[in-house]
Amino acid sequence: MKSVAVNQDRPALVLLHGWGTHGGVWDDLIARLGNDAHVLAPDLPGHGAVPALAPYTIEHIVDQLASAVPRHCVVAGWSLGGQLALAWARRHPQQVAKLILIATTPRFVSATDWPHGMAADVLDEFAAALARDAPTTLRRFLLLETRGDTQSRAVARRLDAALAARPLPDAAVLAQTLHWLQVTDLRDELHTVGQPTLILHGDRDRITPRAAGDYLAAHLRCGRLKRIAGAAHAPFISNPQTVGQLMADFCND
């Protein structure tokens, strides 16, 4: 687990990466969080250099993370990492002081009562392609995350460089975590999350539309929303200075 610029007088800020990536995607953001921050950026099990675990469930992963970090912390998650952060806050409410949800949605797949997601057949196609050629499919998905961003080419280059810096995720883990995106629906659980929550959402996000951020802000008990202008699904990469300042202010508030 990467740990940088430790100040033990402040709660740790734990950064949970999104689907198919690793803790290195946070490097540009970490550089802008200030020298007195206490930042932990773990590779999730089965990602980067960390082996998978069994059973490979959201609950098991969250419990393992909770046992490995300080007692009081702020948990920030990007996309799928945001859903893990919400699970962490529900399972270990005394440990998690605050939450930061970046490009997060309670439900990735659209439904008759949820128009703010990806079409189910799109994720089904990704799942089938993943079984045939995981590396190519992963890069296709990451490219989709940059679409609409005013700095899409730069974001794509940074994501590609980050992906190349560590081993690709285990194929079985990629399939399992993609399945989580297909089936998870947290809408009925949001009211149980009581921690102060900062919601950061790009206003050009095509994977988790900005209406998903609006929904989180409306249904979390202590949610506040900040939109990142011109950003798509990876606002902490396209706008690290803005996102870093918002996160630092929230953590220090």
C-alpha positions in Angstrom: 0.0 0.0 0.0 1.5 3.3 -1.1 1.8 5.8 1.8 3.0 9.4 1.2 3.7 12.6 3.2 2.5 11.2 6.5 1.1 13.5 9.1 -0.1 11.4 12.0 -2.1 14.3 13.4 -4.7 14.1 10.6 -6.9 11.2 9.6 -5.6 9.2 6.8 -7.0 9.8 3.3 -7.5 6.4 1.7 -7.9 6.5 -2.1 -9.7 3.6 -3.8 -9.2 3.2 -7.5 -11.7 2.2 -10.1 -12.3 -0.8 -12.3 -9.3 -2.4 -13.9 -6.7 0.1 -12.6 -4.5 0.4 -9.6 -3.4 2.9 -6.9 -0.9 4.6 -9.3 -3.8 6.4 -11.1 -3.8 8.8 -8.1 -0.2 10.0 -8.5 -0.9 13.4 -10.1 -3.6 14.1 -7.5 -1.5 13.1 -4.6 1.2 15.5 -5.6 -1.4 18.3 -5.2 -2.8 17.3 -1.9 -0.1 19.1 0.2 2.9 18.0 2.1 1.1 17.6 5.3 -1.5 15.1 4.1 -1.5 11.4 5.2 -2.5 9.6 2.0 -2.8 5.9 1.4 -3.4 4.6 -2.2 -3.7 0.8 -2.1 -3.9 -1.5 -5.0 -7.1 -3.4 -4.4 -6.8 -7.2 -4.2 -6.1 -8.8 -7.6 -4.9 -5.5 -9.0 -1.3 -4.2 -9.5 1.1 -6.2 -7.4 -1.5 -7.4 -4.8 -2.8 -10.9 -5.1 -6.5 -11.7 -5.2 -8.2 -13.0 -2.1 -10.9 -15.5 -1.4 -13.8 -15.2 -1.2 -13.6 -12.3 -3.6 -16.5 -10.3 -2.3 -17.1 -6.6 -1.7 -17.5 -7.3 2.0 -14.3 -9.3 2.3 -12.3 -6.6 0.5 -13.7 -3.8 2.6 -13.0 -5.7 5.8 -9.5 -6.3 4.7 -8.9 -2.7 3.9 -10.5 -1.6 7.2 -8.0 -3.8 9.1 -5.0 -2.4 7.3 -5.5 1.4 7.8 -5.7 3.7 10.8 -8.8 3.7 13.0 -10.1 7.0 11.8 -9.9 7.9 8.1 -11.4 9.7 5.2 -12.2 7.3 2.3 -12.3 8.5 -1.3 -13.3 6.3 -4.1 -13.4 6.7 -7.9 -16.3 5.0 -9.8 -16.3 1.4 -8.6 -14.0 2.5 -5.8 -16.7 4.9 -4.7 -19.2 2.0 -4.3 -16.5 0.2 -2.2 -16.2 3.4 -0.1 -19.9 3.4 0.5 -19.8 -0.2 1.6 -16.8 0.6 3.9 -18.8 3.4 5.5 -21.8 1.2 6.1 -19.8 -1.7 7.5 -17.3 0.3 9.6 -19.1 3.6 10.4 -16.9 4.3 13.5 -13.8 4.1 11.4 -14.8 6.3 8.4 -15.0 10.0 9.4 -15.9 11.3 5.9 -16.4 10.1 2.4 -15.4 11.5 -1.0 -17.2 10.0 -4.0 -15.6 10.7 -7.4 -17.6 9.9 -10.6 -19.6 7.4 -8.5 -23.1 6.1 -9.1 -25.5 4.0 -7.0 -26.2 1.9 -10.1 -24.1 1.6 -13.2 -26.7 -0.1 -15.4 -29.8 1.7 -16.6 -33.3 0.5 -15.8 -36.9 1.6 -16.3 -36.6 3.6 -13.1 -33.0 4.6 -13.5 -32.1 6.3 -16.8 -28.8 7.5 -15.5 -26.7 4.5 -16.3 -25.1 2.5 -19.2 -27.3 0.2 -21.2 -27.2 -3.3 -20.0 -26.2 -4.7 -23.4 -23.1 -2.5 -23.5 -21.8 -4.0 -20.3 -22.8 -7.4 -21.5 -20.7 -6.9 -24.6 -17.8 -5.7 -22.5 -18.1 -8.9 -20.4 -18.0 -11.1 -23.5 -15.1 -9.2 -25.0 -13.3 -9.5 -21.7 -13.4 -13.2 -21.8 -11.8 -13.2 -25.3 -9.1 -10.5 -24.8 -8.9 -8.9 -21.4 -6.0 -6.4 -22.1 -7.7 -4.9 -25.2 -11.1 -4.8 -23.6 -9.7 -3.0 -20.5 -8.1 -0.4 -22.7 -11.3 0.1 -24.6 -13.2 0.7 -21.3 -10.6 3.2 -20.1 -10.8 5.1 -23.4 -14.6 5.3 -22.9 -13.9 7.0 -19.6 -12.2 9.9 -21.4 -14.9 10.7 -23.9 -16.4 14.1 -23.6 -13.6 15.5 -21.5 -12.1 18.7 -22.8 -8.7 17.1 -22.2 -9.6 13.7 -23.4 -6.3 12.9 -25.2 -4.2 13.9 -22.3 -6.4 11.9 -19.9 -6.2 8.9 -22.2 -2.4 9.1 -22.3 -2.1 9.4 -18.5 -4.5 6.4 -18.0 -2.6 4.3 -20.5 0.7 5.2 -18.8 -0.6 4.3 -15.4 -2.0 1.0 -16.7 1.4 0.1 -18.1 3.2 0.9 -14.9 2.0 -2.2 -13.0 0.8 -5.7 -13.8 -2.7 -5.9 -15.3 -5.4 -7.2 -13.0 -6.1 -10.9 -12.8 -8.5 -11.9 -15.5 -10.9 -13.6 -13.0 -10.9 -10.4 -10.9 -11.7 -8.3 -13.9 -14.6 -10.5 -14.7 -15.9 -10.5 -11.1 -15.6 -6.7 -10.6 -17.3 -6.1 -14.0 -20.1 -8.3 -12.8 -20.4 -6.1 -9.7 -20.9 -3.1 -12.0 -23.6 -5.1 -13.8 -25.6 -6.0 -10.7 -25.0 -3.5 -7.9 -27.8 -1.2 -6.9 -27.2 0.9 -3.8 -30.2 3.3 -4.1 -32.1 1.7 -1.2 -29.0 1.9 1.1 -27.9 5.5 0.7 -30.0 6.7 3.5 -28.0 4.6 5.9 -24.8 6.4 5.2 -24.5 9.3 7.7 -20.9 10.5 7.2 -20.3 13.9 5.6 -19.8 13.2 1.9 -18.2 15.2 -0.8 -19.5 14.2 -4.3 -17.2 15.2 -7.2 -18.7 14.7 -10.6 -17.5 15.8 -14.1 -20.2 17.6 -16.0 -19.3 15.6 -19.2 -19.2 12.2 -17.7 -20.7 9.6 -20.1 -20.3 6.6 -17.9 -21.9 7.9 -14.8 -23.9 10.9 -16.0 -24.0 13.9 -13.8 -27.6 13.1 -12.8 -26.1 10.2 -10.8 -24.2 12.7 -8.8 -27.3 14.8 -8.3 -29.1 11.6 -7.0 -26.3 10.9 -4.5 -26.4 14.4 -3.2 -30.2 14.3 -2.8 -30.3 10.9 -1.1 -27.2 10.7 1.1 -27.9 12.2 4.5 -24.9 14.6 4.5 -24.0 14.9 0.8 -22.7 17.9 -1.0 -22.1 18.0 -4.7 -19.3 19.8 -6.7 -19.3 19.6 -10.4 -16.1 19.7 -12.3 -16.5 21.7 -15.5 -15.3 20.1 -18.7 -14.4 16.8 -17.0 -15.6 13.4 -17.9 -15.2 10.2 -15.8 -11.8 10.9 -14.5 -11.9 14.5 -13.1 -9.0 13.9 -10.7 -6.8 13.2 -13.8 -8.0 16.0 -16.1 -8.3 18.6 -13.2 -6.0 17.4 -10.4 -5.4 20.9 -9.1 -9.1 21.7 -8.7 -10.0 18.3 -7.4 -7.1 18.2 -5.0 -8.0 21.6 -3.5 -11.7 20.6 -3.1 -10.6 17.4 -1.4 -8.0 19.1 0.9 -10.6 21.7 1.9 -13.2 19.0 2.7 -10.7 16.9 4.7 -9.5 19.9 6.7 -13.0 21.4 7.3 
